């Protein structure tokens, strides 16, 4: 058994959390008492942080609905499809028909790029953040 100190990746607070590892599997998560942000506490997401890691329901590759059924596709196909649908929507209904949600699980740089893509690439200010969902 090993406890590995890390940062919770569910939101931007950055709470300190230990992941308990047994036989190459993460089996638990608990707060770091000395971490300057969380000081021995976690919200419910942090306490359950370990549960998604080995989940069989976890998405590990892009899926695209074809003939009413989700099917695995390459990243190229998924991105091409998404880009074409965004451009189609923009052309048909205007840029403000599109809205984008950024994520606390992304880095600052990724969120910066997403707002640039939204404002400059898609011509809309409709960008918000998952914290306000
Ligand atoms: S434990 Fe909760 S508040 Fe802390 S980083 Fe994770 S999600 Fe955010």
Backbone and ligand atoms as CSV (ligand in chain L), in Angstrom:
chain,resi,resn,atom,element,x,y,z
A,1,UNK,N,N,0.848,-1.193,0.000
A,1,UNK,CA,C,0.000,0.000,0.000
A,1,UNK,C,C,0.886,1.246,0.000
A,2,UNK,N,N,0.439,2.250,-0.765
A,2,UNK,CA,C,1.197,3.493,-0.860
A,2,UNK,C,C,0.231,4.666,-0.938
A,3,UNK,N,N,0.534,5.761,-0.254
A,3,UNK,CA,C,-0.280,6.979,-0.348
A,3,UNK,C,C,0.507,8.035,-1.099
A,4,UNK,N,N,-0.070,8.525,-2.184
A,4,UNK,CA,C,0.635,9.469,-3.055
A,4,UNK,C,C,-0.057,10.820,-2.985
A,5,UNK,N,N,0.713,11.846,-2.629
A,5,UNK,CA,C,0.178,13.206,-2.537
A,5,UNK,C,C,-0.004,13.787,-3.933
A,6,UNK,N,N,-1.179,14.401,-4.181
A,6,UNK,CA,C,-1.413,15.063,-5.462
A,6,UNK,C,C,-2.420,16.193,-5.239
A,7,UNK,N,N,-2.904,16.747,-6.339
A,7,UNK,CA,C,-3.884,17.830,-6.291
A,7,UNK,C,C,-5.177,17.313,-6.906
A,8,UNK,N,N,-6.294,17.571,-6.257
A,8,UNK,CA,C,-7.593,17.176,-6.816
A,8,UNK,C,C,-7.792,17.864,-8.163
A,9,UNK,N,N,-8.220,17.110,-9.146
A,9,UNK,CA,C,-8.358,17.687,-10.497
A,9,UNK,C,C,-9.799,18.014,-10.856
A,10,UNK,N,N,-10.684,18.057,-9.887
A,10,UNK,CA,C,-12.081,18.344,-10.221
A,10,UNK,C,C,-12.380,19.832,-10.363
A,11,UNK,N,N,-11.627,20.694,-9.680
A,11,UNK,CA,C,-11.900,22.127,-9.868
A,11,UNK,C,C,-10.649,22.935,-9.592
A,12,UNK,N,N,-10.750,24.219,-9.787
A,12,UNK,CA,C,-9.595,25.096,-9.694
A,12,UNK,C,C,-9.161,25.437,-8.280
A,13,UNK,N,N,-9.873,24.971,-7.256
A,13,UNK,CA,C,-9.441,25.261,-5.873
A,13,UNK,C,C,-8.072,24.661,-5.595
A,14,UNK,N,N,-7.833,23.483,-6.138
A,14,UNK,CA,C,-6.522,22.857,-5.977
A,14,UNK,C,C,-6.282,22.250,-4.612
A,15,UNK,N,N,-7.259,21.551,-4.071
A,15,UNK,CA,C,-7.100,20.921,-2.757
A,15,UNK,C,C,-6.045,19.822,-2.797
A,16,UNK,N,N,-5.346,19.680,-1.694
A,16,UNK,CA,C,-4.332,18.631,-1.568
A,16,UNK,C,C,-4.979,17.324,-1.156
A,17,UNK,N,N,-4.667,16.271,-1.897
A,17,UNK,CA,C,-5.310,14.988,-1.641
A,17,UNK,C,C,-4.285,13.867,-1.762
A,18,UNK,N,N,-4.451,12.853,-0.917
A,18,UNK,CA,C,-3.641,11.648,-1.050
A,18,UNK,C,C,-4.447,10.592,-1.780
A,19,UNK,N,N,-3.804,9.932,-2.729
A,19,UNK,CA,C,-4.416,8.780,-3.384
A,19,UNK,C,C,-3.806,7.514,-2.800
A,20,UNK,N,N,-4.646,6.622,-2.351
A,20,UNK,CA,C,-4.172,5.348,-1.800
A,20,UNK,C,C,-4.076,4.317,-2.927
A,21,UNK,N,N,-2.886,3.740,-3.074
A,21,UNK,CA,C,-2.634,2.784,-4.157
A,21,UNK,C,C,-2.318,1.413,-3.551
A,22,UNK,N,N,-3.048,0.417,-4.018
A,22,UNK,CA,C,-2.802,-0.963,-3.598
A,22,UNK,C,C,-2.724,-1.833,-4.838
A,23,UNK,N,N,-1.637,-2.555,-4.983
A,23,UNK,CA,C,-1.451,-3.472,-6.110
A,23,UNK,C,C,-1.754,-2.792,-7.451
A,24,UNK,N,N,-1.137,-1.650,-7.674
A,24,UNK,CA,C,-1.255,-0.883,-8.925
A,24,UNK,C,C,-2.658,-0.363,-9.195
A,25,UNK,N,N,-3.481,-0.277,-8.181
A,25,UNK,CA,C,-4.820,0.298,-8.363
A,25,UNK,C,C,-5.061,1.371,-7.317
A,26,UNK,N,N,-5.653,2.481,-7.770
A,26,UNK,CA,C,-6.011,3.549,-6.839
A,26,UNK,C,C,-7.320,3.152,-6.165
A,27,UNK,N,N,-7.288,3.012,-4.840
A,27,UNK,CA,C,-8.461,2.480,-4.143
A,27,UNK,C,C,-9.096,3.491,-3.183
A,28,UNK,N,N,-8.475,4.653,-2.998
A,28,UNK,CA,C,-9.075,5.615,-2.075
A,28,UNK,C,C,-8.464,6.986,-2.218
A,29,UNK,N,N,-9.146,7.989,-1.670
A,29,UNK,CA,C,-8.609,9.346,-1.640
A,29,UNK,C,C,-8.992,9.977,-0.308
A,30,UNK,N,N,-8.070,10.745,0.257
A,30,UNK,CA,C,-8.361,11.439,1.509
A,30,UNK,C,C,-7.527,12.710,1.594
A,31,UNK,N,N,-7.965,13.685,2.405
A,31,UNK,CA,C,-7.321,15.006,2.387
A,31,UNK,C,C,-5.964,15.039,3.081
A,32,UNK,N,N,-5.155,15.961,2.615
A,32,UNK,CA,C,-3.882,16.244,3.267
A,32,UNK,C,C,-4.136,17.242,4.394
A,33,UNK,N,N,-3.746,16.893,5.595
A,33,UNK,CA,C,-3.978,17.778,6.739
A,33,UNK,C,C,-3.145,19.051,6.659
A,34,UNK,N,N,-1.982,18.961,6.000
A,34,UNK,CA,C,-1.066,20.106,5.985
A,34,UNK,C,C,-1.169,20.961,4.728
A,35,UNK,N,N,-2.072,20.608,3.816
A,35,UNK,CA,C,-2.118,21.375,2.572
A,35,UNK,C,C,-2.650,22.786,2.837
A,36,UNK,N,N,-1.996,23.832,2.288
A,36,UNK,CA,C,-2.401,25.215,2.622
A,36,UNK,C,C,-3.777,25.609,2.098
A,37,UNK,N,N,-4.282,24.939,1.070
A,37,UNK,CA,C,-5.598,25.290,0.533
A,37,UNK,C,C,-6.708,24.560,1.278
A,38,UNK,N,N,-6.603,23.252,1.321
A,38,UNK,CA,C,-7.725,22.459,1.846
A,38,UNK,C,C,-7.627,22.205,3.352
A,39,UNK,N,N,-6.440,22.264,3.910
A,39,UNK,CA,C,-6.218,22.122,5.358
A,39,UNK,C,C,-7.027,20.976,5.980
A,40,UNK,N,N,-6.902,19.810,5.394
A,40,UNK,CA,C,-7.540,18.633,5.987
A,40,UNK,C,C,-8.974,18.401,5.576
A,41,UNK,N,N,-9.467,19.157,4.621
A,41,UNK,CA,C,-10.852,18.963,4.186
A,41,UNK,C,C,-10.908,18.718,2.676
A,42,UNK,N,N,-11.969,18.107,2.234
A,42,UNK,CA,C,-12.274,17.953,0.804
A,42,UNK,C,C,-13.787,18.052,0.651
A,43,UNK,N,N,-14.250,18.482,-0.499
A,43,UNK,CA,C,-15.684,18.388,-0.766
A,43,UNK,C,C,-15.980,16.947,-1.229
A,44,UNK,N,N,-17.236,16.653,-1.483
A,44,UNK,CA,C,-17.599,15.267,-1.821
A,44,UNK,C,C,-16.907,14.795,-3.097
A,45,UNK,N,N,-16.631,15.722,-4.028
A,45,UNK,CA,C,-15.945,15.304,-5.255
A,45,UNK,C,C,-14.532,14.828,-4.945
A,46,UNK,N,N,-13.855,15.528,-4.054
A,46,UNK,CA,C,-12.504,15.124,-3.673
A,46,UNK,C,C,-12.480,13.779,-2.968
A,47,UNK,N,N,-13.452,13.534,-2.089
A,47,UNK,CA,C,-13.510,12.253,-1.378
A,47,UNK,C,C,-13.757,11.091,-2.347
A,48,UNK,N,N,-14.382,11.371,-3.483
A,48,UNK,CA,C,-14.675,10.311,-4.463
A,48,UNK,C,C,-13.754,10.378,-5.676
A,49,UNK,N,N,-12.696,11.144,-5.550
A,49,UNK,CA,C,-11.773,11.387,-6.662
A,49,UNK,C,C,-11.265,10.097,-7.302
A,50,UNK,N,N,-11.029,9.083,-6.504
A,50,UNK,CA,C,-10.410,7.860,-7.012
A,50,UNK,C,C,-11.373,6.992,-7.831
A,51,UNK,N,N,-12.674,7.259,-7.732
A,51,UNK,CA,C,-13.641,6.291,-8.265
A,51,UNK,C,C,-13.683,6.212,-9.794
A,52,UNK,N,N,-13.331,7.313,-10.468
A,52,UNK,CA,C,-13.426,7.271,-11.935
A,52,UNK,C,C,-12.220,6.610,-12.592
A,53,UNK,N,N,-11.120,6.526,-11.850
A,53,UNK,CA,C,-9.850,6.142,-12.474
A,53,UNK,C,C,-9.921,4.776,-13.162
A,54,UNK,N,N,-10.486,3.796,-12.507
A,54,UNK,CA,C,-10.553,2.458,-13.097
A,54,UNK,C,C,-11.956,2.102,-13.586
A,55,UNK,N,N,-12.828,3.104,-13.666
A,55,UNK,CA,C,-14.208,2.825,-14.067
A,55,UNK,C,C,-14.286,2.329,-15.509
A,56,UNK,N,N,-15.082,1.302,-15.721
A,56,UNK,CA,C,-15.281,0.788,-17.086
A,56,UNK,C,C,-16.154,1.721,-17.908
A,57,UNK,N,N,-16.833,2.654,-17.237
A,57,UNK,CA,C,-17.673,3.610,-17.956
A,57,UNK,C,C,-16.875,4.813,-18.451
A,58,UNK,N,N,-15.622,4.867,-18.105
A,58,UNK,CA,C,-14.809,6.025,-18.471
A,58,UNK,C,C,-14.640,6.114,-19.986
A,59,UNK,N,N,-14.806,7.337,-20.515
A,59,UNK,CA,C,-14.599,7.550,-21.949
A,59,UNK,C,C,-13.108,7.654,-22.210
A,60,UNK,N,N,-12.608,6.825,-23.074
A,60,UNK,CA,C,-11.176,6.839,-23.367
A,60,UNK,C,C,-10.880,7.218,-24.816
A,61,UNK,N,N,-11.920,7.357,-25.621
A,61,UNK,CA,C,-11.730,7.763,-27.011
A,61,UNK,C,C,-13.012,8.434,-27.492
A,62,UNK,N,N,-12.929,9.217,-28.578
A,62,UNK,CA,C,-14.127,9.911,-29.068
A,62,UNK,C,C,-15.189,8.934,-29.558
A,63,UNK,N,N,-16.434,9.306,-29.335
A,63,UNK,CA,C,-17.571,8.533,-29.836
A,63,UNK,C,C,-18.421,9.436,-30.710
A,64,UNK,N,N,-18.931,8.892,-31.785
A,64,UNK,CA,C,-19.797,9.643,-32.683
A,64,UNK,C,C,-21.058,8.822,-32.924
A,65,UNK,N,N,-22.220,9.487,-32.860
A,65,UNK,CA,C,-23.472,8.756,-33.072
A,65,UNK,C,C,-23.681,8.542,-34.567
A,66,UNK,N,N,-23.758,7.275,-34.949
A,66,UNK,CA,C,-24.013,6.923,-36.347
A,66,UNK,C,C,-25.172,5.941,-36.375
A,67,UNK,N,N,-26.152,6.254,-37.192
A,67,UNK,CA,C,-27.359,5.414,-37.253
A,67,UNK,C,C,-27.956,5.190,-35.865
A,68,UNK,N,N,-27.945,6.252,-35.064
A,68,UNK,CA,C,-28.561,6.192,-33.748
A,68,UNK,C,C,-27.747,5.496,-32.678
A,69,UNK,N,N,-26.502,5.101,-33.012
A,69,UNK,CA,C,-25.695,4.365,-32.040
A,69,UNK,C,C,-24.308,4.989,-31.913
A,70,UNK,N,N,-23.836,5.156,-30.661
A,70,UNK,CA,C,-22.506,5.723,-30.451
A,70,UNK,C,C,-21.440,4.719,-30.880
A,71,UNK,N,N,-20.499,5.222,-31.717
A,71,UNK,CA,C,-19.434,4.346,-32.199
A,71,UNK,C,C,-18.076,5.027,-32.035
A,72,UNK,N,N,-17.040,4.275,-31.667
A,72,UNK,CA,C,-15.702,4.862,-31.533
A,72,UNK,C,C,-15.194,5.363,-32.893
A,73,UNK,N,N,-14.592,6.557,-32.877
A,73,UNK,CA,C,-13.995,7.114,-34.103
A,73,UNK,C,C,-12.634,7.697,-33.746
A,74,UNK,N,N,-11.860,8.034,-34.762
A,74,UNK,CA,C,-10.548,8.646,-34.526
A,74,UNK,C,C,-10.743,10.094,-34.069
A,75,UNK,N,N,-9.693,10.640,-33.464
A,75,UNK,CA,C,-9.762,12.059,-33.079
A,75,UNK,C,C,-9.955,12.940,-34.314
A,76,UNK,N,N,-9.303,12.577,-35.435
A,76,UNK,CA,C,-9.436,13.379,-36.654
A,76,UNK,C,C,-10.898,13.435,-37.094
A,77,UNK,N,N,-11.542,12.296,-37.106
A,77,UNK,CA,C,-12.947,12.265,-37.541
A,77,UNK,C,C,-13.828,13.055,-36.568
A,78,UNK,N,N,-13.582,12.889,-35.274
A,78,UNK,CA,C,-14.390,13.592,-34.272
A,78,UNK,C,C,-14.211,15.106,-34.389
A,79,UNK,N,N,-12.974,15.533,-34.546
A,79,UNK,CA,C,-12.714,16.978,-34.635
A,79,UNK,C,C,-13.243,17.551,-35.945
A,80,UNK,N,N,-13.069,16.835,-37.041
A,80,UNK,CA,C,-13.607,17.297,-38.330
A,80,UNK,C,C,-15.126,17.429,-38.254
A,81,UNK,N,N,-15.764,16.448,-37.661
A,81,UNK,CA,C,-17.224,16.471,-37.547
A,81,UNK,C,C,-17.675,17.653,-36.680
A,82,UNK,N,N,-17.010,17.821,-35.530
A,82,UNK,CA,C,-17.385,18.909,-34.617
A,82,UNK,C,C,-17.196,20.269,-35.291
A,83,UNK,N,N,-16.051,20.451,-35.949
A,83,UNK,CA,C,-15.791,21.725,-36.627
A,83,UNK,C,C,-16.828,21.981,-37.720
A,84,UNK,N,N,-17.146,20.963,-38.494
A,84,UNK,CA,C,-18.112,21.160,-39.587
A,84,UNK,C,C,-19.502,21.496,-39.034
A,85,UNK,N,N,-19.882,20.881,-37.922
A,85,UNK,CA,C,-21.200,21.164,-37.346
A,85,UNK,C,C,-21.249,22.569,-36.744
A,86,UNK,N,N,-20.160,23.004,-36.124
A,86,UNK,CA,C,-20.119,24.364,-35.577
A,86,UNK,C,C,-20.226,25.393,-36.701
A,87,UNK,N,N,-19.471,25.169,-37.783
A,87,UNK,CA,C,-19.510,26.117,-38.905
A,87,UNK,C,C,-20.882,26.105,-39.580
A,88,UNK,N,N,-21.478,24.934,-39.680
A,88,UNK,CA,C,-22.816,24.826,-40.270
A,88,UNK,C,C,-23.846,25.594,-39.426
A,89,UNK,N,N,-23.768,25.447,-38.124
A,89,UNK,CA,C,-24.683,26.146,-37.215
A,89,UNK,C,C,-24.470,27.652,-37.301
A,90,UNK,N,N,-23.208,28.053,-37.321
A,90,UNK,CA,C,-22.886,29.481,-37.405
A,90,UNK,C,C,-23.433,30.086,-38.695
A,91,UNK,N,N,-23.258,29.383,-39.798
A,91,UNK,CA,C,-23.724,29.881,-41.098
A,91,UNK,C,C,-25.248,29.957,-41.140
A,92,UNK,N,N,-25.915,28.967,-40.608
A,92,UNK,CA,C,-27.376,28.903,-40.697
A,92,UNK,C,C,-28.073,29.830,-39.703
A,93,UNK,N,N,-27.564,29.898,-38.446
A,93,UNK,CA,C,-28.279,30.633,-37.393
A,93,UNK,C,C,-27.527,31.846,-36.854
A,94,UNK,N,N,-26.284,32.028,-37.274
A,94,UNK,CA,C,-25.478,33.133,-36.749
A,94,UNK,C,C,-24.607,32.668,-35.592
A,95,UNK,N,N,-23.539,33.438,-35.302
A,95,UNK,CA,C,-22.578,33.011,-34.282
A,95,UNK,C,C,-23.169,32.904,-32.875
A,96,UNK,N,N,-24.171,33.732,-32.570
A,96,UNK,CA,C,-24.721,33.676,-31.208
A,96,UNK,C,C,-25.645,32.486,-30.980
A,97,UNK,N,N,-25.802,31.651,-31.974
A,97,UNK,CA,C,-26.515,30.394,-31.758
A,97,UNK,C,C,-25.595,29.354,-31.113
A,98,UNK,N,N,-24.328,29.705,-30.995
A,98,UNK,CA,C,-23.339,28.772,-30.422
A,98,UNK,C,C,-22.960,29.233,-29.023
A,99,UNK,N,N,-22.838,28.304,-28.113
A,99,UNK,CA,C,-22.343,28.581,-26.765
A,99,UNK,C,C,-21.278,27.566,-26.402
A,100,UNK,N,N,-20.303,28.007,-25.643
A,100,UNK,CA,C,-19.179,27.141,-25.278
A,100,UNK,C,C,-19.021,27.144,-23.755
A,101,UNK,N,N,-18.804,25.972,-23.193
A,101,UNK,CA,C,-18.534,25.860,-21.764
A,101,UNK,C,C,-17.098,25.404,-21.551
A,102,UNK,N,N,-16.335,26.211,-20.818
A,102,UNK,CA,C,-14.979,25.827,-20.450
A,102,UNK,C,C,-15.043,24.937,-19.207
A,103,UNK,N,N,-13.890,24.503,-18.754
A,103,UNK,CA,C,-13.874,23.536,-17.652
A,103,UNK,C,C,-12.820,23.869,-16.607
A,104,UNK,N,N,-13.213,23.671,-15.342
A,104,UNK,CA,C,-12.242,23.829,-14.245
A,104,UNK,C,C,-11.176,22.746,-14.288
A,105,UNK,N,N,-11.432,21.685,-15.020
A,105,UNK,CA,C,-10.455,20.606,-15.101
A,105,UNK,C,C,-9.373,20.895,-16.137
A,106,UNK,N,N,-9.578,21.950,-16.923
A,106,UNK,CA,C,-8.548,22.340,-17.892
A,106,UNK,C,C,-7.535,23.262,-17.219
A,107,UNK,N,N,-6.387,23.384,-17.840
A,107,UNK,CA,C,-5.386,24.332,-17.356
A,107,UNK,C,C,-5.811,25.752,-17.739
A,108,UNK,N,N,-5.184,26.753,-17.114
A,108,UNK,CA,C,-5.444,28.147,-17.496
A,108,UNK,C,C,-5.187,28.353,-18.979
A,109,UNK,N,N,-4.112,27.734,-19.477
A,109,UNK,CA,C,-3.756,27.923,-20.880
A,109,UNK,C,C,-4.829,27.322,-21.798
A,110,UNK,N,N,-5.346,26.155,-21.433
A,110,UNK,CA,C,-6.394,25.533,-22.248
A,110,UNK,C,C,-7.663,26.389,-22.242
A,111,UNK,N,N,-8.013,26.929,-21.074
A,111,UNK,CA,C,-9.199,27.792,-21.009
A,111,UNK,C,C,-8.979,29.088,-21.787
A,112,UNK,N,N,-7.766,29.602,-21.749
A,112,UNK,CA,C,-7.450,30.794,-22.535
A,112,UNK,C,C,-7.644,30.504,-24.034
A,113,UNK,N,N,-7.111,29.378,-24.479
A,113,UNK,CA,C,-7.243,29.027,-25.895
A,113,UNK,C,C,-8.712,28.816,-26.272
A,114,UNK,N,N,-9.489,28.255,-25.357
A,114,UNK,CA,C,-10.903,28.021,-25.658
A,114,UNK,C,C,-11.663,29.335,-25.824
A,115,UNK,N,N,-11.366,30.329,-24.969
A,115,UNK,CA,C,-12.060,31.608,-25.151
A,115,UNK,C,C,-11.598,32.314,-26.431
A,116,UNK,N,N,-10.342,32.114,-26.812
A,116,UNK,CA,C,-9.876,32.679,-28.087
A,116,UNK,C,C,-10.596,32.014,-29.256
A,117,UNK,N,N,-10.687,30.699,-29.197
A,117,UNK,CA,C,-11.391,29.965,-30.252
A,117,UNK,C,C,-12.843,30.447,-30.340
A,118,UNK,N,N,-13.478,30.648,-29.193
A,118,UNK,CA,C,-14.871,31.060,-29.162
A,118,UNK,C,C,-15.042,32.479,-29.708
A,119,UNK,N,N,-14.252,33.403,-29.173
A,119,UNK,CA,C,-14.443,34.817,-29.533
A,119,UNK,C,C,-13.900,35.142,-30.918
A,120,UNK,N,N,-12.734,34.623,-31.245
A,120,UNK,CA,C,-12.092,34.967,-32.517
A,120,UNK,C,C,-12.517,33.988,-33.612
A,121,UNK,N,N,-12.516,32.708,-33.289
A,121,UNK,CA,C,-12.824,31.701,-34.311
A,121,UNK,C,C,-14.303,31.581,-34.609
A,122,UNK,N,N,-15.131,31.654,-33.555
A,122,UNK,CA,C,-16.570,31.462,-33.750
A,122,UNK,C,C,-17.351,32.769,-33.726
A,123,UNK,N,N,-16.695,33.877,-33.413
A,123,UNK,CA,C,-17.307,35.219,-33.427
A,123,UNK,C,C,-18.439,35.392,-32.417
A,124,UNK,N,N,-18.349,34.749,-31.276
A,124,UNK,CA,C,-19.370,34.950,-30.249
A,124,UNK,C,C,-18.707,35.116,-28.889
A,125,UNK,N,N,-19.383,35.860,-28.035
A,125,UNK,CA,C,-18.914,35.992,-26.646
A,125,UNK,C,C,-19.618,35.000,-25.732
A,126,UNK,N,N,-20.340,34.056,-26.320
A,126,UNK,CA,C,-21.069,33.069,-25.521
A,126,UNK,C,C,-20.128,32.003,-24.996
A,127,UNK,N,N,-19.322,32.394,-24.034
A,127,UNK,CA,C,-18.460,31.404,-23.381
A,127,UNK,C,C,-18.625,31.557,-21.892
A,128,UNK,N,N,-18.792,30.443,-21.214
A,128,UNK,CA,C,-18.968,30.440,-19.770
A,128,UNK,C,C,-18.167,29.283,-19.189
A,129,UNK,N,N,-18.412,29.009,-17.943
A,129,UNK,CA,C,-17.568,28.080,-17.213
A,129,UNK,C,C,-18.418,27.052,-16.485
A,130,UNK,N,N,-17.883,25.871,-16.330
A,130,UNK,CA,C,-18.667,24.798,-15.728
A,130,UNK,C,C,-19.101,25.110,-14.298
A,131,UNK,N,N,-18.411,26.015,-13.612
A,131,UNK,CA,C,-18.798,26.343,-12.239
A,131,UNK,C,C,-20.187,26.971,-12.179
A,132,UNK,N,N,-20.675,27.506,-13.293
A,132,UNK,CA,C,-21.999,28.143,-13.306
A,132,UNK,C,C,-23.044,27.300,-14.013
A,133,UNK,N,N,-22.742,26.049,-14.250
A,133,UNK,CA,C,-23.737,25.174,-14.897
A,133,UNK,C,C,-24.972,25.053,-14.018
L,1,LIG,S1,S,-11.905,18.690,-3.260
L,1,LIG,FE1,FE,-13.639,19.823,-4.101
L,1,LIG,S2,S,-13.134,21.988,-3.758
L,1,LIG,FE2,FE,-11.233,20.802,-3.548
L,1,LIG,S3,S,-10.293,20.844,-5.619
L,1,LIG,FE3,FE,-11.538,18.973,-5.466
L,1,LIG,S4,S,-13.513,19.553,-6.309
L,1,LIG,FE4,FE,-12.442,21.442,-5.843
